[in-house]
């Protein structure tokens, strides 16, 4: 069990994730400019390969790291006695609940090297947010989530996101609300059973 403060973002990891590929690309551009004035294969490598690799890293690198850490965490659960009853993956992280023991585990996308296993008694303000906005026939939502706080750190886990607004009776919104309500009930039950 973790007793330290929950951190959703590891700043050095986030900055290195963004800046290291950019710095390598800039360095390759400098090398290409200084040493390959006449073009050729060296110039092609210096000017094309690093930006392509950087873009691929920004798109897939974080997801790969996060999935590996999540898989490792699930293996550790098998050995530690934590029994995951409900697992919810989203774009910001993973929430895993052991209802019987009243524990939750948290793994965040921007802090994948630190996982938190906490008594569910530390969570508060558990609720569903349907994201409803607008008036009249324009009422809709583009994000549905469930929220809770751990030690005054607000955690929002999206059950549905979109880049456009959907009507509140849309299947997407109703499914997102159903998932969020289910996780709210699971978290409340784990909190009740927590020591």
C-alpha positions as CSV (number, residue, x, y, z in Angstrom):
1,X,0.0,0.0,0.0
2,X,1.2,3.5,-0.8
3,X,1.1,6.3,1.7
4,X,2.6,9.0,-0.4
5,X,0.7,11.7,-2.2
6,X,-0.8,10.7,-5.5
7,X,0.8,12.4,-8.5
8,X,-0.9,12.2,-11.9
9,X,2.0,13.7,-13.8
10,X,5.7,13.0,-13.6
11,X,7.1,16.3,-14.9
12,X,10.6,15.0,-15.8
13,X,9.1,12.1,-17.8
14,X,6.6,14.4,-19.5
15,X,9.2,16.9,-20.5
16,X,11.7,14.3,-21.7
17,X,8.9,12.6,-23.6
18,X,8.3,15.8,-25.5
19,X,11.7,17.5,-25.6
20,X,14.2,14.7,-26.2
21,X,12.9,13.8,-29.6
22,X,12.7,17.5,-30.6
23,X,16.3,18.0,-29.4
24,X,17.5,15.0,-31.3
25,X,15.7,16.2,-34.4
26,X,17.2,19.7,-34.0
27,X,20.7,18.2,-33.6
28,X,20.3,16.1,-36.7
29,X,19.1,19.2,-38.6
30,X,22.3,21.0,-37.4
31,X,24.5,18.1,-38.5
32,X,22.8,17.9,-41.8
33,X,23.2,21.7,-42.4
34,X,26.9,21.7,-41.3
35,X,28.1,18.6,-43.0
36,X,25.8,17.7,-46.0
37,X,25.5,21.0,-48.0
38,X,25.5,19.1,-51.3
39,X,22.6,16.8,-50.3
40,X,23.0,13.1,-50.8
41,X,21.9,10.2,-48.6
42,X,23.4,11.7,-45.4
43,X,21.2,14.8,-45.9
44,X,18.2,12.6,-46.5
45,X,18.9,10.7,-43.3
46,X,19.5,13.8,-41.2
47,X,16.5,15.7,-42.5
48,X,13.8,13.0,-42.8
49,X,14.5,10.1,-40.4
50,X,14.6,12.0,-37.1
51,X,11.3,13.9,-37.6
52,X,9.5,10.7,-38.7
53,X,10.9,8.8,-35.7
54,X,9.9,11.7,-33.4
55,X,6.4,11.7,-34.7
56,X,6.1,7.9,-34.3
57,X,7.5,8.2,-30.7
58,X,5.0,10.9,-29.8
59,X,2.1,8.8,-31.2
60,X,3.0,5.3,-30.1
61,X,5.8,5.6,-27.5
62,X,3.8,6.6,-24.5
63,X,1.1,4.1,-25.2
64,X,3.7,1.3,-25.5
65,X,5.3,2.3,-22.2
66,X,2.0,2.6,-20.4
67,X,0.7,-0.8,-21.7
68,X,3.9,-2.5,-20.5
69,X,3.7,-1.0,-17.1
70,X,0.1,-1.9,-16.8
71,X,0.8,-5.5,-17.8
72,X,3.6,-5.6,-15.2
73,X,1.3,-4.2,-12.6
74,X,-1.3,-6.9,-13.3
75,X,1.4,-9.6,-12.9
76,X,2.4,-8.1,-9.6
77,X,-1.2,-8.3,-8.4
78,X,-1.3,-12.0,-9.0
79,X,1.6,-12.4,-6.6
80,X,0.6,-9.8,-3.9
81,X,-3.0,-11.0,-3.2
82,X,-4.7,-7.9,-4.8
83,X,-7.7,-9.3,-6.6
84,X,-8.9,-7.0,-9.3
85,X,-12.7,-7.2,-9.6
86,X,-13.1,-4.2,-11.9
87,X,-10.5,-2.6,-14.2
88,X,-11.2,0.6,-16.2
89,X,-8.8,1.8,-18.8
90,X,-9.0,5.3,-20.2
91,X,-6.9,7.8,-22.1
92,X,-5.5,9.2,-18.8
93,X,-4.8,6.0,-16.9
94,X,-6.2,2.9,-15.3
95,X,-8.3,2.4,-12.2
96,X,-8.3,-1.1,-10.8
97,X,-10.6,-2.0,-7.9
98,X,-10.5,-4.9,-5.4
99,X,-13.9,-4.7,-3.8
100,X,-13.4,-7.5,-1.3
101,X,-10.3,-5.9,0.3
102,X,-11.5,-2.3,-0.2
103,X,-8.5,-1.3,-2.2
104,X,-7.9,0.6,-5.4
105,X,-4.9,0.7,-7.7
106,X,-4.1,3.7,-9.9
107,X,-1.7,4.0,-12.9
108,X,-1.5,7.2,-14.8
109,X,-0.5,7.7,-18.4
110,X,1.9,10.6,-17.6
111,X,3.3,8.9,-14.5
112,X,3.7,5.2,-15.7
113,X,6.7,4.4,-13.5
114,X,4.7,4.9,-10.3
115,X,1.6,2.9,-9.4
116,X,-0.5,3.5,-6.4
117,X,-2.3,0.8,-4.3
118,X,-4.5,2.6,-1.8
119,X,-7.2,1.8,0.7
120,X,-10.5,2.9,-0.8
121,X,-11.2,4.8,2.4
122,X,-8.8,7.5,1.0
123,X,-11.1,8.3,-1.9
124,X,-13.9,10.9,-1.7
125,X,-16.3,12.9,-3.8
126,X,-17.1,9.9,-6.1
127,X,-19.5,11.0,-8.8
128,X,-20.5,10.8,-12.4
129,X,-20.1,13.8,-14.7
130,X,-22.3,13.6,-17.8
131,X,-20.7,16.8,-19.3
132,X,-24.1,18.2,-20.1
133,X,-24.1,21.7,-21.5
134,X,-26.2,23.8,-23.9
135,X,-29.8,24.9,-23.8
136,X,-32.9,23.3,-25.3
137,X,-32.4,21.3,-28.5
138,X,-28.7,22.2,-28.3
139,X,-28.2,20.3,-25.0
140,X,-25.5,17.7,-25.4
141,X,-22.1,16.4,-24.3
142,X,-18.7,15.6,-25.7
143,X,-17.3,13.9,-22.6
144,X,-18.7,11.6,-19.9
145,X,-16.5,10.6,-17.0
146,X,-16.5,9.5,-13.3
147,X,-14.6,11.6,-10.8
148,X,-13.2,11.1,-7.4
149,X,-10.5,12.7,-5.2
150,X,-7.6,11.0,-3.4
151,X,-5.9,13.2,-0.8
152,X,-7.4,16.4,-2.5
153,X,-6.1,15.3,-5.9
154,X,-9.0,15.2,-8.4
155,X,-9.0,12.3,-10.7
156,X,-11.2,12.3,-13.8
157,X,-11.5,9.1,-15.8
158,X,-13.3,9.5,-19.1
159,X,-15.8,6.8,-20.2
160,X,-16.6,8.6,-23.4
161,X,-14.9,11.5,-25.3
162,X,-15.5,13.0,-28.7
163,X,-14.5,16.0,-30.7
164,X,-18.1,16.8,-31.3
165,X,-21.2,17.3,-29.1
166,X,-23.7,14.4,-29.0
167,X,-27.3,14.7,-27.8
168,X,-27.9,13.4,-24.3
169,X,-30.1,10.5,-25.6
170,X,-27.3,9.3,-28.0
171,X,-26.2,5.7,-27.5
172,X,-22.6,7.0,-27.1
173,X,-23.6,9.3,-24.2
174,X,-25.9,6.8,-22.6
175,X,-23.2,4.0,-22.7
176,X,-20.7,6.4,-21.2
177,X,-23.0,7.3,-18.4
178,X,-23.8,3.7,-17.8
179,X,-20.1,2.8,-17.5
180,X,-19.4,5.8,-15.3
181,X,-22.4,5.0,-13.0
182,X,-21.1,1.4,-12.7
183,X,-17.6,2.5,-11.7
184,X,-19.1,5.0,-9.2
185,X,-21.0,2.2,-7.5
186,X,-17.9,-0.1,-7.6
187,X,-15.8,2.6,-5.9
188,X,-18.4,3.3,-3.3
189,X,-18.7,-0.3,-2.4
190,X,-14.9,-0.7,-2.2
191,X,-14.9,2.4,0.1
192,X,-17.5,0.9,2.4
193,X,-15.5,-2.3,2.7
194,X,-12.2,-0.5,3.2
195,X,-10.5,-0.7,6.6
